[in-house]
Amino acid sequence: MKLLTPEIEFCRATVKSWEKLRLLYNVILLLPGIALIWRIIHLQQVAMVGRPPGMGFPIMHPAELVIRAFVFGLCANLCFCLGLYTEVVITALGFPLSARRIRYVVFGVGLILSLAVMSMPWLLMELDFLGP
């Protein structure tokens, strides 16, 4: 068996640690995602009470909601890959931070950005339902 160079070992260890963080990332995003879907469905039911039958859905069709949630999850996981790339670039540039600290800082910033993007529709819906 061929011996691996230190660079390849570093890359393997980095990818493994980011894939472990991906599980945590998905679980953390899943919980507010379920809450957001539940809130949209609840607000939609409240808005449909006074509407005559056959008027359609005031917010969005439930199938469209599921498709949008799936697309968001896909895009969030694609953006998650930027964390691995960022860590490799920062480490290659020789910044004086350890790889572990860089990893968790980049993970935290990416997670906060993802949660902020997820909270925008919630905030806009709540403001819209307050009325004029």
C-alpha positions in Angstrom: 0.0 0.0 0.0 1.3 3.4 -1.0 2.0 5.8 1.8 0.0 9.0 1.8 1.6 12.4 1.9 0.9 14.8 4.8 -1.1 17.0 2.4 -3.4 14.2 1.5 -3.8 13.2 5.2 -4.6 16.8 6.0 -7.3 16.9 3.3 -8.8 13.6 4.4 -9.0 14.7 8.0 -10.5 18.0 7.0 -13.1 16.5 4.8 -14.1 13.9 7.5 -14.4 16.6 10.2 -16.6 18.8 7.9 -18.8 15.9 7.0 -19.4 15.3 10.7 -20.3 19.0 11.1 -22.7 18.6 8.1 -24.9 16.3 10.2 -25.0 18.8 13.1 -25.7 21.6 10.6 -28.6 19.7 9.0 -30.2 18.9 12.4 -29.9 22.5 13.6 -31.5 23.8 10.4 -34.2 21.1 10.4 -35.8 22.2 13.7 -36.5 25.8 12.7 -37.4 24.6 9.2 -40.1 22.3 10.6 -41.3 25.2 12.8 -41.5 27.5 9.8 -43.4 25.1 7.7 -45.8 24.5 10.6 -46.3 28.3 11.0 -47.0 28.8 7.3 -49.6 26.0 7.3 -51.2 27.5 10.4 -51.3 31.0 9.1 -52.7 29.7 5.8 -55.5 27.9 7.7 -56.3 31.1 9.6 -56.4 33.1 6.4 -58.7 30.6 4.7 -61.4 30.7 7.3 -63.2 33.7 5.9 -62.6 32.9 2.2 -65.1 31.2 0.0 -64.3 27.7 -1.2 -62.3 27.4 -4.4 -60.4 30.7 -3.9 -57.0 29.0 -3.7 -54.3 29.2 -1.0 -53.5 32.7 0.4 -49.8 32.0 1.0 -48.8 29.1 -1.2 -49.9 25.6 -2.2 -48.6 23.0 0.3 -46.8 21.1 -2.6 -45.0 24.4 -3.5 -44.1 24.8 0.2 -42.5 21.3 0.3 -40.6 21.9 -3.0 -39.3 25.3 -1.7 -38.2 23.7 1.6 -36.4 20.9 -0.4 -34.6 23.5 -2.6 -33.6 25.5 0.4 -32.1 22.4 2.0 -30.2 21.6 -1.2 -28.8 25.1 -1.5 -27.9 25.2 2.2 -25.9 22.0 1.8 -24.2 23.4 -1.3 -23.2 26.5 0.5 -22.0 24.4 3.4 -19.3 23.1 1.0 -17.9 26.6 1.0 -16.9 26.1 4.6 -14.4 23.3 3.7 -13.0 25.4 0.8 -12.7 28.4 3.1 -10.8 26.4 5.7 -8.4 25.0 3.1 -7.7 28.4 1.7 -7.2 30.1 5.1 -4.9 27.3 6.1 -3.0 27.4 2.8 -2.5 31.2 3.1 -0.8 30.5 6.4 -2.9 32.5 8.8 -1.8 31.9 12.4 -5.0 30.2 13.6 -5.2 26.5 14.1 -7.3 24.6 11.7 -9.7 23.5 14.4 -10.4 27.1 15.4 -10.9 28.2 11.8 -13.3 25.3 11.3 -15.6 26.2 14.1 -15.5 29.9 13.4 -16.4 29.3 9.7 -19.0 26.8 10.7 -20.6 29.2 13.2 -20.7 32.1 10.7 -22.2 29.9 8.0 -24.8 28.5 10.4 -25.8 32.0 11.6 -26.1 33.2 7.9 -28.3 30.1 7.1 -30.5 30.7 10.1 -30.8 34.4 9.1 -31.9 33.5 5.6 -34.4 31.0 7.0 -35.8 33.6 9.4 -36.5 36.2 6.7 -39.7 34.5 5.3 -40.9 34.0 8.9 -40.4 37.7 9.7 -42.0 38.8 6.5 -45.0 36.6 7.0 -45.6 37.7 10.5 -45.3 41.4 9.5 -47.7 40.8 6.6 -50.3 39.1 8.9 -50.2 42.0 11.4 -52.1 44.0 8.8 -51.8 47.5 7.4 
